[in-house]
Amino acid sequence: MKLRTGDPWMSAIDYSRSLHGLSINLLVASIEPAVRFGTEVIGAEAVYSDPDFAVMVYAGQEWMLHADHTYEAHPHAMRTHDAGARGAGLEIRIHGRSPDEAARAATALGCEILTPPADKAHGMRETYILDPDGYTWVVDEYIGPSGK
């Protein structure tokens, strides 16, 4: 089922042709909160968004969002709904974004902070955040071996 009215920013054929290498597609309950999380918490750009589908980009890396209703006839949909937490065991890592800024933005959106921003022995400052759909995002920035 599609909720979009009108034409997308490019045809599905043209978009498919543009994809190369590794691609990430996150199934989400609703596009709007997922896009808002991406733009406000991650600092990503929404290249395109409609009620069914969105394309996000951060630091030149692109990912897709598909609303659950677009997969309702697909066998993968049942696995998603039966699995419990979406993306359990998966960390989506965003490098080069302030974890402190991301945590503040996530808190303002009512998202759960799994671990607050902290300096790590491996030279990163990082925070773990759950998005509105339960995916785990790790936002980090390099601070060096002895911290800032």
Contacts in CASP RR format, 6 or more apart in sequence:
PFRMAT RR
TARGET T0000
AUTHOR 0000-0000-0000
METHOD contacts of the structure
MODEL  1
MKLRTGDPWMSAIDYSRSLHGLSINLLVASIEPAVRFGTEVIGAEAVYSD
PDFAVMVYAGQEWMLHADHTYEAHPHAMRTHDAGARGAGLEIRIHGRSPD
EAARAATALGCEILTPPADKAHGMRETYILDPDGYTWVVDEYIGPSGK
1 69 0 8 1.000
1 70 0 8 1.000
1 72 0 8 1.000
2 52 0 8 1.000
2 70 0 8 1.000
3 50 0 8 1.000
3 51 0 8 1.000
3 52 0 8 1.000
3 67 0 8 1.000
3 69 0 8 1.000
4 50 0 8 1.000
4 51 0 8 1.000
4 52 0 8 1.000
4 53 0 8 1.000
8 15 0 8 1.000
8 48 0 8 1.000
8 50 0 8 1.000
8 53 0 8 1.000
9 47 0 8 1.000
9 48 0 8 1.000
10 48 0 8 1.000
15 55 0 8 1.000
23 62 0 8 1.000
23 63 0 8 1.000
23 64 0 8 1.000
24 63 0 8 1.000
24 64 0 8 1.000
24 92 0 8 1.000
25 63 0 8 1.000
25 64 0 8 1.000
25 65 0 8 1.000
25 66 0 8 1.000
26 34 0 8 1.000
26 63 0 8 1.000
26 64 0 8 1.000
26 65 0 8 1.000
26 66 0 8 1.000
26 86 0 8 1.000
26 133 0 8 1.000
26 135 0 8 1.000
27 66 0 8 1.000
27 67 0 8 1.000
27 68 0 8 1.000
27 71 0 8 1.000
27 76 0 8 1.000
27 77 0 8 1.000
27 80 0 8 1.000
27 86 0 8 1.000
27 133 0 8 1.000
28 34 0 8 1.000
28 65 0 8 1.000
28 66 0 8 1.000
28 67 0 8 1.000
28 68 0 8 1.000
28 132 0 8 1.000
28 133 0 8 1.000
29 67 0 8 1.000
29 68 0 8 1.000
29 132 0 8 1.000
29 133 0 8 1.000
30 67 0 8 1.000
30 132 0 8 1.000
31 49 0 8 1.000
31 50 0 8 1.000
31 51 0 8 1.000
31 52 0 8 1.000
31 53 0 8 1.000
31 54 0 8 1.000
31 65 0 8 1.000
31 67 0 8 1.000
32 49 0 8 1.000
32 51 0 8 1.000
33 132 0 8 1.000
33 133 0 8 1.000
34 54 0 8 1.000
34 65 0 8 1.000
34 131 0 8 1.000
34 132 0 8 1.000
34 133 0 8 1.000
35 46 0 8 1.000
35 49 0 8 1.000
35 54 0 8 1.000
35 56 0 8 1.000
35 65 0 8 1.000
36 109 0 8 1.000
37 106 0 8 1.000
37 109 0 8 1.000
37 111 0 8 1.000
37 131 0 8 1.000
37 132 0 8 1.000
38 44 0 8 1.000
38 46 0 8 1.000
38 56 0 8 1.000
38 58 0 8 1.000
38 131 0 8 1.000
39 45 0 8 1.000
39 46 0 8 1.000
40 105 0 8 1.000
40 108 0 8 1.000
40 109 0 8 1.000
41 102 0 8 1.000
41 105 0 8 1.000
41 106 0 8 1.000
41 109 0 8 1.000
41 111 0 8 1.000
41 129 0 8 1.000
41 131 0 8 1.000
41 137 0 8 1.000
41 139 0 8 1.000
42 56 0 8 1.000
42 58 0 8 1.000
42 94 0 8 1.000
42 97 0 8 1.000
42 102 0 8 1.000
42 137 0 8 1.000
42 139 0 8 1.000
43 58 0 8 1.000
43 97 0 8 1.000
43 102 0 8 1.000
44 56 0 8 1.000
44 57 0 8 1.000
44 58 0 8 1.000
45 56 0 8 1.000
45 57 0 8 1.000
45 58 0 8 1.000
46 54 0 8 1.000
46 55 0 8 1.000
46 56 0 8 1.000
47 54 0 8 1.000
47 55 0 8 1.000
47 56 0 8 1.000
47 57 0 8 1.000
47 62 0 8 1.000
48 54 0 8 1.000
48 55 0 8 1.000
49 55 0 8 1.000
51 67 0 8 1.000
52 66 0 8 1.000
52 67 0 8 1.000
52 69 0 8 1.000
52 70 0 8 1.000
53 64 0 8 1.000
53 65 0 8 1.000
53 66 0 8 1.000
53 67 0 8 1.000
53 70 0 8 1.000
54 64 0 8 1.000
54 65 0 8 1.000
55 62 0 8 1.000
55 63 0 8 1.000
55 64 0 8 1.000
55 65 0 8 1.000
56 62 0 8 1.000
56 63 0 8 1.000
56 64 0 8 1.000
56 65 0 8 1.000
57 63 0 8 1.000
58 94 0 8 1.000
58 97 0 8 1.000
59 94 0 8 1.000
59 95 0 8 1.000
59 96 0 8 1.000
68 77 0 8 1.000
68 80 0 8 1.000
68 81 0 8 1.000
71 77 0 8 1.000
71 80 0 8 1.000
80 86 0 8 1.000
85 134 0 8 1.000
86 133 0 8 1.000
86 134 0 8 1.000
86 135 0 8 1.000
87 134 0 8 1.000
87 135 0 8 1.000
87 136 0 8 1.000
89 136 0 8 1.000
90 135 0 8 1.000
90 136 0 8 1.000
91 128 0 8 1.000
91 136 0 8 1.000
91 137 0 8 1.000
91 138 0 8 1.000
92 135 0 8 1.000
92 136 0 8 1.000
92 137 0 8 1.000
92 138 0 8 1.000
93 137 0 8 1.000
93 138 0 8 1.000
93 139 0 8 1.000
93 140 0 8 1.000
94 102 0 8 1.000
94 137 0 8 1.000
94 138 0 8 1.000
94 139 0 8 1.000
94 140 0 8 1.000
95 140 0 8 1.000
95 141 0 8 1.000
95 142 0 8 1.000
96 140 0 8 1.000
96 141 0 8 1.000
96 142 0 8 1.000
97 139 0 8 1.000
97 140 0 8 1.000
97 141 0 8 1.000
98 139 0 8 1.000
98 141 0 8 1.000
99 117 0 8 1.000
99 125 0 8 1.000
99 126 0 8 1.000
99 127 0 8 1.000
99 139 0 8 1.000
99 140 0 8 1.000
99 141 0 8 1.000
100 117 0 8 1.000
100 125 0 8 1.000
100 127 0 8 1.000
102 127 0 8 1.000
102 129 0 8 1.000
102 137 0 8 1.000
102 139 0 8 1.000
103 113 0 8 1.000
103 116 0 8 1.000
103 117 0 8 1.000
103 127 0 8 1.000
103 129 0 8 1.000
103 139 0 8 1.000
106 112 0 8 1.000
106 113 0 8 1.000
106 129 0 8 1.000
107 113 0 8 1.000
109 132 0 8 1.000
111 129 0 8 1.000
111 130 0 8 1.000
111 131 0 8 1.000
111 132 0 8 1.000
112 129 0 8 1.000
112 130 0 8 1.000
113 127 0 8 1.000
113 128 0 8 1.000
113 129 0 8 1.000
113 130 0 8 1.000
114 128 0 8 1.000
114 129 0 8 1.000
114 130 0 8 1.000
114 136 0 8 1.000
115 126 0 8 1.000
115 127 0 8 1.000
115 128 0 8 1.000
116 127 0 8 1.000
117 125 0 8 1.000
117 126 0 8 1.000
117 127 0 8 1.000
118 125 0 8 1.000
118 126 0 8 1.000
118 127 0 8 1.000
119 125 0 8 1.000
119 143 0 8 1.000
119 147 0 8 1.000
119 148 0 8 1.000
120 126 0 8 1.000
123 142 0 8 1.000
123 143 0 8 1.000
123 144 0 8 1.000
123 145 0 8 1.000
123 147 0 8 1.000
124 140 0 8 1.000
124 141 0 8 1.000
124 142 0 8 1.000
124 143 0 8 1.000
125 140 0 8 1.000
125 141 0 8 1.000
125 143 0 8 1.000
125 147 0 8 1.000
125 148 0 8 1.000
126 138 0 8 1.000
126 139 0 8 1.000
126 140 0 8 1.000
126 141 0 8 1.000
127 138 0 8 1.000
127 139 0 8 1.000
127 140 0 8 1.000
128 136 0 8 1.000
128 137 0 8 1.000
128 138 0 8 1.000
129 136 0 8 1.000
129 137 0 8 1.000
129 138 0 8 1.000
129 139 0 8 1.000
130 136 0 8 1.000
130 137 0 8 1.000
131 137 0 8 1.000
END
